[in-house]
Amino acid sequence: MTSTKLLETPAVAQAVVGSLPCCIVDARDRITEVNAAFAVRLKRPAPHLVGVEILELIRGLAVDESRSTGAHCFHLREGEDESWIRLDRMSVTPGREVVCLVDVTREWSALTTVANARIARDRLMKDAEIAAWRFDPDHEVYHFSGELSLAYEALAQPVPLEILIRTQHPGDVANDREIRERLTAEGGTAEAEMRYRDLIGAWKTLRVHYRSGRRLASGKFEMFGISLNVTELAHARDRADLMSGRLELATAAASAGVFEIDLKLGDRWSSEQFDRLVGPDAMARYHTNIFGLYMDEEQPALLASWERCLLSPSVERIDTRLYRPDGKGRWVRLFMRVHRDAAGERTRVVGLMIDIHEQKKQELALVEAKLQAEAATVAKSNFLAAMSHEIRTPLNGILGMAQVLQGEQLTGAQSERVNVISESGQTLMALLNDVLDISKIEAGKMEIAPVDGELAVTLERMRQLFLAQAQERGLSLRLEIDDSVPAVLRYDPVRVRQCFSNLLSNAIKFTEHGGVSARVRADQHADGQWCVQVSVSDTGIGMDEETRARLFGAFTQADVTISRRFGGTGLGLAITRRLARLMGGDITVDSQPCEGSTFYLTFMAESGVKLRPAPDQPAEVAPNDNKLRPVMNARLLLVDDNPVNRQVVRLFMAQLAPEIVEAVNGEEALARLAEQPFDIVLLDVHMPVMDGREAIKRIRTGGQPWKDIPVIALTADAMSGDRERYLDMGMSDYIPKPIDARELTAKYVRLLQGRQLVATKAA
């Protein structure tokens, strides 16, 4: 007789629902009943809520509303208390839904903090006329982000090197070329001032800070930097260089402080502007000590600058701080030059002092903004990694149980419901992976890994993957490869598949009649590289010019009804464009409403060499019965602190009938290994007391009899590089959560094949 599980009893369901703010709505979205928690959360009597349309009710209470997460989220404010709630809907019967109010205040606060920091940084850089840029040495193009008014207007788009050189001062071209060639070939940093024509034809001086970045596949270093408009300061400096005496210096710099020191008699002279700039407190110190004008901590650098000035015939320049009693000082830029008589002896020093306090404040603010931006990026990456881990852990239970149920005898209705659970979980996983992808791209951590391969085969396999989906919608799906496409190219097949699948998925999703066709052609450039173009055309709903203009932004769709009608998050095209640009190409679209769309994906590839087929690798699919028999009844140590995860693994492994011993942390796992022999260990990574990292370290060291036992890491970590990192720790293999039953079975069988099991040894 089968006993009813407690979790499946009406009492437990009623207790769970009663703890959540919930209501029931009819087909017209009107509330038909509410629970006590719902009335308490909205601070309204329950009878007053019945009969009211749910969205109308919440909007009347909210001060703001957002759909950026794909669900209705509302901002509530009650006195000084503020919160965000999300409406989660679940269908219970035809025409009736359960609506739950979910508190998402913490998530919104985190997102708001990151967004405000980015806005402040961008505004500061724009006001200070500072632009960041990146140079791609392989394609010889500059990418600008920020405000720069140069003679070339299209700075928002990639700027070819030869175009930028045309706006550059002829006297700076050679120096700029030397820095560029050195940094892209050898790496390093540099700083220089460069002059460019602006939109009205005048020369603009930029202080350019160069730095080499990552090494590209070509062996060259990417170069990036910051350009600061210092035209006014450069003019002042140049005037100071041309002045040869006190009269010329004072005339040219009427609003700057001028001073002179007689090196033979020790007399000192200063202009009125100089005295006002220095201030009475610093002047009082100046009468007893020539360097008393400046803050005490600045004086060693001033002394070194003075000594350089006495030895050099050129102008000496230094940025320093004037003395102020508050201990902060005031920033000035000091120019000094030594005058000599006919015999070459030093006679006097003349100097110019310019107030640069506000500029320095901006520079320091820029540094602070940069540090804040970097901290925000780190915080975002850490947040996404943490959220990925936390979301994948419960998803493992959801998708795991769904997989188990799909393998059981169910009624048609039950099977359909399980499929809905599974598809919803897979959709959430796809969204999570998209968010991680776009985060890695923004952080510059997404790398392109080209290998030799057959592009036609790669794309045809993707077509076959989507063919059943197209046929279910009554659509044709064709692929044409032009004769211009080489049989073998060197490209990144993973990223090309990702881009092509996004385009096919969108084309099928937004097409209700007709079909989808893809065409591929390639053009070889003078440098031997190939520009590959993949066009995907559909006969779907199309779009207008306004929609096309914002189509490639993250979380962007044609209009607010698209996500309701077709689903999706609006991340696919944003990721596709960024991946295409990482591969040296781009993505564009031609479309008209109701006339379909054509997307053009381009990327750069090199000529490839066809390699001999590699030896067959272990397939990550469920093995057949003949392969299962030798590994049946193995002794398995299952280490995971989450009971749901352990239950999922137990159900997945049932067909192999292992003898399973459980442990909830690494310390218990080591104790079980010391008590009895095992054939294999399934080891979670994040656990209390002792985590999986420390556990695998102790398993592999110390000369214990179990040091060579196969260990599979089961972890919710799924960021780029996690698999390699865990294999380097000593794991035999790696499976990310949510766990796929077929993948677990395949890797389990592969690791145990050919090994004598504990049960066999005992027999």
C-alpha positions in Angstrom: 0.0 0.0 0.0 1.4 3.4 -1.0 1.3 6.0 1.9 0.5 9.6 1.0 3.6 11.9 1.3 3.1 14.8 3.8 4.1 17.4 1.2 1.3 16.1 -1.1 -1.4 16.5 1.6 -4.0 19.3 1.4 -3.0 20.5 4.9 0.5 21.2 3.9 -0.6 22.9 0.6 -3.1 25.0 2.6 -0.4 26.0 5.1 2.1 27.0 2.4 -0.5 29.1 0.5 -1.8 30.6 3.7 1.7 32.0 4.5 1.9 33.8 1.1 -0.1 36.9 0.1 -2.3 35.3 -2.5 -5.6 35.9 -4.3 -7.7 34.2 -6.9 -8.6 36.1 -10.1 -11.1 35.1 -12.8 -10.8 35.3 -16.6 -11.4 39.1 -16.5 -8.5 39.4 -14.0 -11.0 40.4 -11.2 -10.3 39.2 -7.6 -12.8 36.5 -6.5 -11.1 35.7 -3.1 -8.1 36.6 -1.0 -6.3 35.1 1.9 -5.5 37.0 5.1 -1.8 37.5 4.2 -2.9 39.3 1.0 -5.2 41.7 2.8 -2.6 42.4 5.5 0.1 43.1 2.9 -2.1 45.7 1.1 -3.6 47.0 4.3 -7.1 46.7 3.0 -10.1 44.7 4.4 -10.6 41.5 2.5 -14.2 42.2 1.4 -13.1 45.5 -0.1 -10.7 43.7 -2.4 -13.1 41.2 -3.9 -14.4 42.2 -7.4 -11.6 44.6 -8.1 -9.3 44.1 -11.1 -5.9 43.0 -9.7 -3.7 45.3 -11.9 -6.0 48.3 -11.3 -5.8 47.7 -7.6 -2.1 47.4 -7.4 -1.5 50.4 -9.7 -3.7 52.5 -7.5 -1.5 51.7 -4.6 1.9 51.9 -6.4 4.0 54.9 -7.1 5.9 53.2 -10.0 5.7 50.2 -12.2 8.2 48.2 -14.2 8.2 45.3 -16.7 12.0 45.1 -17.1 12.2 41.7 -15.4 9.5 40.2 -17.7 6.8 40.3 -14.9 4.7 43.1 -13.4 6.7 44.8 -10.6 5.3 47.6 -8.5 6.9 50.2 -6.2 4.9 50.7 -3.0 5.5 53.6 -0.6 3.9 53.7 2.9 5.2 56.7 4.8 9.0 56.1 5.1 8.7 52.5 4.2 9.3 51.6 0.5 9.2 48.2 -1.2 8.9 46.5 -4.5 6.5 43.6 -5.2 6.2 41.2 -8.1 3.0 39.6 -9.3 3.5 35.9 -9.9 0.7 34.0 -11.6 -0.2 30.3 -11.6 -3.1 28.8 -13.5 -5.2 26.5 -11.3 -8.3 25.9 -13.4 -9.5 27.1 -16.8 -10.3 30.8 -16.4 -8.8 31.1 -12.9 -5.4 32.0 -11.6 -3.6 32.2 -8.3 -1.7 35.6 -8.0 1.0 35.8 -5.3 2.7 39.0 -4.2 6.5 38.4 -4.0 8.7 40.9 -2.2 11.7 41.8 -4.5 12.9 44.9 -2.7 16.5 43.7 -2.2 16.9 42.8 -5.9 15.6 46.2 -7.0 17.9 48.1 -4.5 20.9 46.3 -5.8 20.1 47.1 -9.4 19.3 50.7 -8.6 22.7 51.1 -6.8 24.6 49.8 -9.9 22.6 51.9 -12.3 23.1 55.1 -10.3 26.9 54.5 -10.1 27.1 54.0 -13.9 25.0 57.2 -14.6 27.2 59.3 -12.3 30.4 58.0 -13.9 29.1 58.7 -17.5 27.9 62.2 -16.6 31.2 63.1 -15.0 33.3 61.9 -18.0 31.0 63.8 -20.4 31.3 67.1 -18.3 35.0 66.7 -18.1 35.4 66.1 -21.8 37.0 62.7 -21.2 36.7 59.8 -23.6 37.7 56.2 -23.3 38.8 54.4 -26.4 40.0 51.0 -27.6 42.1 50.1 -30.6 41.9 46.8 -32.4 45.2 46.2 -34.1 44.0 43.3 -36.2 41.4 45.5 -38.0 43.0 48.8 -37.3 39.9 50.5 -36.0 39.3 52.7 -32.9 36.2 52.4 -30.7 35.3 55.5 -28.7 33.0 55.8 -25.7 32.5 59.4 -24.5 32.3 62.9 -25.8 35.0 64.1 -28.2 34.5 66.9 -30.7 36.8 66.0 -33.5 36.7 66.7 -37.2 35.3 63.1 -37.7 31.7 63.1 -36.7 30.9 59.4 -36.5 32.8 58.6 -33.3 29.9 56.6 -32.1 30.8 54.0 -34.7 34.2 52.2 -35.1 36.7 54.7 -36.7 39.3 53.3 -39.1 42.9 54.2 -38.3 43.5 56.0 -41.6 40.5 58.2 -41.1 41.6 59.3 -37.6 45.2 60.0 -38.9 43.7 62.5 -41.4 42.5 64.7 -38.5 45.8 64.5 -36.6 48.5 67.2 -36.5 51.3 66.2 -38.9 53.8 66.8 -36.2 52.2 64.2 -33.9 51.6 61.4 -36.5 55.1 59.8 -36.1 55.0 59.8 -32.3 51.5 58.4 -32.2 52.6 55.6 -34.6 55.6 54.7 -32.6 53.6 54.4 -29.4 50.9 52.4 -31.1 53.3 50.0 -32.8 55.3 49.5 -29.6 52.3 48.9 -27.3 50.5 46.5 -29.7 53.7 44.5 -30.3 55.4 44.5 -26.9 52.7 45.7 -24.4 53.2 48.4 -21.8 51.9 52.0 -21.1 52.6 55.5 -22.5 51.4 59.1 -22.1 51.5 61.8 -24.7 49.8 64.9 -25.9 48.3 64.7 -29.4 46.6 67.4 -31.5 43.6 66.9 -33.7 41.3 69.1 -35.8 37.9 69.7 -34.3 34.6 70.2 -36.2 35.4 73.9 -36.9 39.0 73.3 -38.1 40.8 74.4 -35.0 43.5 72.3 -33.3 42.4 70.5 -30.1 45.1 69.1 -27.7 44.4 65.9 -26.0 46.4 64.3 -23.2 46.3 60.6 -24.1 47.0 57.8 -21.6 47.8 54.6 -23.5 47.8 51.1 -22.1 48.1 47.7 -23.7 45.3 45.1 -23.1 44.8 41.5 -23.8 46.8 39.6 -26.4 44.7 38.7 -29.4 44.8 35.5 -31.4 47.0 37.3 -33.9 49.7 37.8 -31.2 49.2 41.5 -31.0 48.1 43.4 -27.9 44.8 45.2 -27.9 45.3 48.9 -26.9 43.0 51.1 -24.9 43.2 54.4 -23.0 41.7 57.7 -21.9 41.8 61.1 -23.8 41.4 64.3 -21.9 40.9 67.7 -23.5 43.8 69.9 -22.3 43.7 72.5 -25.1 43.7 75.5 -22.8 46.5 74.2 -20.6 48.5 73.2 -23.6 48.2 76.7 -25.0 49.3 78.2 -21.7 52.3 75.9 -21.5 53.3 76.7 -25.1 53.1 80.4 -24.4 55.3 79.9 -21.3 57.9 78.0 -23.5 58.2 80.9 -25.9 58.6 83.6 -23.3 62.2 84.6 -22.6 61.7 87.2 -19.9 59.5 88.7 -17.2 57.8 91.2 -19.5 56.8 88.7 -22.3 55.7 86.1 -19.6 53.5 88.7 -17.8 52.0 90.0 -21.0 51.2 86.5 -22.4 49.7 85.2 -19.1 47.8 88.2 -17.8 45.6 86.2 -15.5 48.3 83.9 -14.2 50.8 84.5 -11.4 54.3 85.4 -12.5 57.4 85.4 -10.3 61.2 85.9 -10.6 64.2 85.0 -8.4 67.5 86.7 -8.8 70.1 83.9 -8.4 73.0 86.3 -7.8 71.4 88.7 -5.2 68.6 86.5 -3.9 65.9 89.1 -4.6 62.4 87.9 -5.3 59.6 89.5 -7.3 56.0 88.4 -7.9 53.0 89.8 -9.7 49.8 90.8 -8.1 48.1 87.8 -9.6 50.8 85.6 -8.1 50.2 87.1 -4.6 46.5 86.7 -4.8 46.8 83.1 -6.1 49.3 82.1 -3.4 47.3 83.8 -0.5 48.5 85.5 2.7 49.1 82.3 4.7 51.5 80.9 2.1 53.2 84.2 1.5 54.0 84.5 5.2 55.9 81.2 5.0 57.5 82.3 1.7 59.4 85.1 3.3 61.3 82.7 5.5 61.6 79.7 3.1 61.4 79.8 -0.6 59.6 76.5 -0.6 57.3 77.5 2.2 54.7 78.4 -0.4 53.8 74.8 -0.7 52.4 72.0 1.5 55.2 70.3 3.5 54.7 66.9 1.8 55.1 68.6 -1.6 58.4 70.3 -0.8 60.7 67.3 -1.6 59.3 67.1 -5.1 59.5 70.9 -5.5 63.2 70.8 -4.5 63.9 68.0 -7.1 62.1 70.1 -9.8 64.1 73.2 -8.8 67.4 71.3 -9.2 66.3 70.0 -12.6 65.4 73.6 -13.6 68.9 74.9 -12.7 70.5 72.2 -14.8 68.2 72.4 -17.9 67.8 75.1 -20.6 64.2 74.1 -21.1 61.1 74.9 -19.2 60.5 72.8 -16.1 56.9 71.9 -15.3 55.4 70.4 -12.1 51.9 70.1 -10.6 51.9 70.8 -6.9 49.8 72.2 -4.0 50.0 75.7 -2.4 50.0 75.8 1.3 46.6 76.2 3.0 46.0 76.0 6.8 43.2 73.4 6.3 45.9 70.9 5.3 44.4 70.2 1.9 46.2 72.8 -0.2 45.4 74.2 -3.6 46.6 72.7 -6.9 48.7 74.8 -9.2 50.8 74.1 -12.3 54.3 75.6 -12.1 56.5 76.5 -15.1 60.1 77.6 -14.5 63.0 78.5 -16.7 66.6 79.6 -15.9 68.1 82.6 -17.7 71.8 82.8 -18.4 74.1 85.6 -19.3 76.6 85.7 -22.2 79.1 83.7 -20.2 76.5 81.0 -19.7 76.2 81.7 -15.9 72.7 81.4 -14.3 71.3 84.8 -13.5 67.6 84.4 -12.7 64.7 82.1 -12.7 61.3 83.2 -14.1 58.2 81.3 -13.6 54.5 81.1 -14.3 51.9 79.7 -11.9 48.5 78.6 -13.1 45.6 77.7 -10.9 44.5 74.1 -11.9 42.6 73.3 -8.7 39.2 72.7 -10.4 40.9 70.6 -13.1 42.7 68.5 -10.5 39.4 68.0 -8.6 37.9 66.7 -11.9 40.9 64.4 -12.4 40.7 63.1 -8.9 37.0 62.7 -9.3 37.6 60.8 -12.5 40.0 58.4 -10.7 37.4 58.0 -7.9 34.6 57.4 -10.5 36.9 54.8 -12.2 37.4 53.0 -8.9 33.7 53.1 -8.2 33.0 51.8 -11.7 35.5 49.0 -11.2 34.0 48.2 -7.8 30.5 48.2 -9.3 31.7 45.8 -12.0 33.2 43.5 -9.4 30.1 43.7 -7.3 27.9 43.0 -10.3 30.1 40.0 -11.2 30.0 38.7 -7.7 26.3 39.3 -7.5 25.6 37.4 -10.7 27.9 34.5 -9.7 26.1 34.3 -6.3 22.6 34.5 -7.9 23.6 31.9 -10.5 24.6 29.6 -7.7 21.5 30.3 -5.6 19.1 30.0 -8.5 20.7 26.8 -9.9 20.4 25.0 -6.6 16.6 25.0 -6.4 16.4 24.6 -10.2 18.3 21.3 -9.7 15.4 20.1 -7.6 12.7 21.4 -9.9 14.2 20.1 -13.2 15.5 16.9 -11.5 12.2 15.9 -10.2 10.6 16.9 -13.6 13.0 14.5 -15.3 12.2 11.7 -12.9 8.4 12.3 -13.4 8.8 12.3 -17.2 10.2 8.8 -17.0 7.3 7.5 -15.0 3.8 6.3 -16.1 1.6 9.4 -16.1 -1.8 10.4 -17.4 -1.9 12.7 -20.3 -2.8 15.7 -18.2 -0.1 14.9 -15.6 2.5 14.5 -18.4 1.5 17.8 -19.9 1.9 19.5 -16.5 5.3 18.0 -15.9 6.3 19.2 -19.4 5.2 22.7 -18.4 7.4 22.5 -15.3 10.3 21.3 -17.3 10.0 23.8 -20.1 9.5 26.7 -17.6 12.7 25.6 -15.7 14.6 25.3 -19.0 13.4 28.8 -20.0 14.6 30.2 -16.6 18.0 28.4 -17.2 18.2 30.0 -20.7 17.5 33.5 -19.2 20.1 32.9 -16.5 22.7 31.8 -19.1 21.9 34.9 -21.3 22.4 37.2 -18.3 25.7 35.6 -17.5 26.8 35.9 -21.1 26.0 39.6 -21.4 27.6 40.2 -18.1 30.8 38.5 -19.3 30.8 40.5 -22.5 30.4 43.8 -20.7 33.2 42.9 -18.3 35.5 42.0 -21.2 35.8 38.4 -20.1 34.2 36.8 -23.1 36.9 35.3 -25.3 36.8 34.1 -28.9 38.5 30.7 -29.4 38.8 30.1 -33.2 39.5 26.5 -34.4 39.6 24.9 -37.8 36.2 23.6 -38.8 33.6 23.1 -41.5 31.3 26.1 -41.3 28.7 24.4 -43.6 28.5 21.5 -41.2 28.2 23.7 -38.1 25.3 25.7 -39.6 23.5 22.6 -41.1 23.5 20.9 -37.7 21.9 24.0 -36.2 19.2 23.9 -39.0 18.5 20.3 -38.2 18.1 21.2 -34.5 15.4 23.8 -35.3 13.8 21.9 -38.1 11.2 20.1 -35.9 10.3 23.3 -34.2 9.7 25.0 -37.6 7.7 22.0 -38.9 5.5 22.1 -35.8 4.5 25.7 -36.8 4.0 24.7 -40.4 7.1 26.6 -41.6 9.8 25.6 -44.1 13.5 26.0 -42.9 16.1 26.2 -45.7 19.9 26.7 -45.7 21.9 27.7 -48.8 25.7 27.7 -48.8 27.3 29.8 -51.5 30.2 28.4 -53.5 32.4 31.3 -52.2 32.5 29.8 -48.7 35.7 27.7 -48.2 35.2 24.1 -47.1 37.4 24.8 -44.0 37.7 28.0 -42.0 39.3 29.0 -38.7 36.5 30.4 -36.5 34.8 30.0 -33.1 32.1 27.4 -33.7 30.6 27.8 -30.2 30.0 31.6 -30.7 28.9 31.1 -34.4 26.4 28.5 -33.3 25.1 30.8 -30.5 24.6 33.7 -32.9 23.0 31.6 -35.7 20.7 29.8 -33.2 19.5 33.1 -31.8 18.6 34.3 -35.3 16.9 31.1 -36.3 15.0 31.0 -33.0 13.7 34.6 -33.4 12.8 34.0 -37.1 10.7 30.9 -36.3 9.2 32.6 -33.2 8.0 35.7 -35.0 6.8 33.9 -38.2 3.3 32.4 -38.3 3.1 31.7 -42.1 5.6 30.9 -44.8 9.1 30.0 -43.9 12.6 30.9 -42.9 15.7 30.8 -45.1 19.4 31.2 -44.3 22.1 32.0 -46.9 25.9 32.1 -46.4 28.5 33.7 -48.5 32.1 34.8 -47.9 34.5 37.4 -49.3 38.3 37.3 -48.9 40.1 40.5 -48.0 43.5 41.6 -49.1 45.1 40.4 -45.9 43.8 36.9 -46.5 41.0 36.9 -44.0 37.5 36.0 -44.9 34.4 38.1 -44.1 31.6 35.6 -43.7 28.0 36.9 -44.0 25.1 34.8 -42.8 21.6 36.2 -43.7 18.5 34.9 -42.1 15.2 35.9 -43.7 11.6 35.3 -42.5 8.1 36.0 -43.6 7.0 37.1 -40.1 5.6 40.2 -38.5 8.5 42.6 -39.5 9.2 45.9 -37.7 9.2 49.6 -38.3 12.2 52.0 -38.3 11.8 53.1 -34.7 11.9 49.4 -33.5 14.9 48.6 -35.6 16.8 51.5 -34.1 16.5 50.1 -30.6 16.4 46.4 -31.4 19.9 45.4 -30.3 19.7 46.9 -26.8 19.5 44.5 -23.8 16.0 43.5 -22.7 14.5 45.3 -25.9 11.6 43.9 -27.9 9.5 45.4 -30.7 6.8 46.6 -28.2 5.3 45.7 -24.9 2.9 43.2 -26.4 5.7 41.1 -28.0 6.7 39.3 -24.7 3.1 38.5 -24.0 2.4 37.1 -27.5 5.7 35.5 -28.4 7.7 35.3 -25.1 11.4 36.0 -24.7 13.5 38.4 -22.7 15.0 40.6 -25.5 18.6 39.5 -24.6 19.3 37.3 -27.6 20.0 40.0 -30.2 22.0 42.1 -27.8 24.3 39.1 -27.1 24.4 38.2 -30.8 25.6 41.7 -31.8 28.2 41.8 -29.1 29.5 38.4 -30.0 29.6 39.4 -33.7 31.7 42.5 -32.9 34.0 40.4 -30.8 34.5 38.2 -33.9 35.3 41.3 -36.0 31.9 41.6 -37.6 28.4 43.0 -36.7 24.7 42.4 -37.2 22.2 44.5 -39.1 18.6 44.1 -40.1 16.3 45.1 -43.0 12.6 44.9 -42.2 9.2 46.5 -42.9 6.0 45.9 -40.8 4.1 42.8 -42.0 6.7 42.1 -44.7 9.2 40.0 -42.8 12.8 40.7 -41.7 16.3 39.8 -42.9 19.1 39.8 -40.4 22.7 40.0 -41.6 25.4 38.5 -39.4 29.0 39.0 -40.3 32.2 37.8 -38.7 35.9 37.4 -39.7 37.5 34.0 -40.2 40.9 32.8 -41.4 41.7 30.1 -43.9 41.7 26.7 -42.1 43.4 23.4 -42.6 41.3 20.3 -42.5 42.5 18.0 -39.8 42.2 14.2 -39.5 39.2 13.2 -37.4 40.0 13.2 -33.7 39.6 9.9 -31.7 36.1 9.4 -30.5 35.4 11.2 -27.2 33.1 9.7 -24.6 29.6 10.7 -25.7 27.6 12.5 -23.0 24.4 10.5 -23.6 22.9 7.7 -21.7 24.8 4.4 -22.2 23.1 1.3 -23.4 22.2 -1.7 -21.2 25.4 -3.6 -22.2 27.5 -0.8 -20.8 25.4 -0.5 -17.6 25.8 -4.1 -16.5 29.5 -3.9 -15.4 28.9 -0.8 -13.2 25.7 -2.0 -11.6 25.6 -2.2 -7.7 28.6 0.1 -7.3 29.2 1.6 -3.9 28.6 5.3 -4.2 29.4 8.1 -1.7 27.0 11.0 -2.2 28.2 14.2 -0.5 25.8 17.2 -0.6 24.3 19.3 2.2 21.0 19.8 0.4 18.6 16.9 1.0 16.6 17.7 -2.2 19.8 17.4 -4.3 20.6 14.1 -2.7 17.1 12.8 -3.4 17.4 13.9 -7.1 20.6 12.0 -7.5 19.2 8.9 -5.8 16.3 8.9 -8.3 18.6 9.5 -11.3 20.8 6.7 -10.2 18.0 4.2 -9.5 18.5 2.3 -12.8 22.1 1.5 -11.9 21.1 0.2 -8.4 24.2 1.6 -6.5 24.7 1.2 -2.8 24.5 4.8 -1.7 26.0 6.2 1.5 25.3 9.9 2.2 27.4 12.7 3.8 26.4 16.3 4.3 29.9 17.9 4.2 33.5 17.2 3.4 34.5 16.2 6.9 31.8 13.5 7.0 32.9 12.3 3.5 36.4 11.8 4.7 35.1 9.9 7.7 33.0 7.6 5.5 36.0 6.9 3.2 38.0 5.9 6.2 35.3 3.5 7.4 34.7 1.5 4.2 35.8 1.4 0.5 33.8 3.1 -2.3 33.9 2.9 -6.0 33.0 6.6 -6.8 32.3 9.9 -5.1 29.7 12.5 -6.1 30.9 15.7 -4.4 29.1 19.0 -4.0 31.4 22.0 -3.8 29.6 24.5 -1.6 29.0 22.9 1.8 29.3 24.0 5.5 32.1 22.8 7.8 34.3 21.6 5.0 33.6 22.4 1.4 34.3 20.3 -1.7 37.5 22.2 -2.5 39.1 21.2 0.7 37.7 17.7 0.6 39.1 16.9 -2.9 42.5 18.3 -1.7 42.5 15.9 1.2 41.3 13.0 -0.9 44.1 13.4 -3.4 46.9 13.9 -0.9 48.3 12.0 2.0 48.8 8.6 0.4 45.4 7.2 1.5 44.0 4.1 -0.3 41.2 6.2 -1.8 43.4 8.9 -3.3 42.7 7.7 -6.9 39.0 7.2 -6.5 36.9 8.8 -9.3 35.2 12.0 -8.0 32.6 14.0 -10.0 32.0 17.6 -8.9 28.3 18.5 -8.6 28.1 22.3 -8.4 25.9 25.2 -9.1 29.0 27.1 -10.3 28.6 27.5 -14.1 30.6 30.6 -14.9 33.3 30.6 -17.6 36.4 28.6 -16.5 34.7 26.7 -13.6 35.0 23.3 -15.3 38.8 23.7 -15.9 39.2 25.1 -12.4 37.6 22.0 -10.8 39.5 19.6 -13.0 42.7 21.3 -11.9 41.7 20.8 -8.3 41.7 17.0 -8.9 38.1 16.3 -9.8 37.7 13.5 -12.3 34.8 15.3 -14.0 32.3 18.1 -13.6 28.5 18.4 -13.8 26.8 21.8 -13.4 23.5 22.1 -11.7 20.7 21.7 -12.6 21.9 18.1 -13.2 20.9 16.3 -16.4 20.2 12.7 -15.7 21.7 11.5 -19.0 24.9 13.4 -18.5 25.2 12.1 -14.9 24.7 8.5 -16.0 27.1 8.8 -18.9 29.9 10.3 -16.9 29.3 7.9 -14.0 29.5 4.8 -16.4 32.5 6.2 -18.2 34.5 6.6 -15.0 33.6 3.2 -13.6 34.1 1.2 -16.9 37.1 -1.1 -16.6 37.4 -0.7 -12.9 36.9 -3.6 -10.5 34.0 -2.7 -8.2 34.2 -3.1 -4.4 31.4 -5.7 -4.5 33.3 -7.7 -7.1 36.5 -7.7 -5.0 34.6 -8.9 -1.9 33.0 -11.8 -3.9 
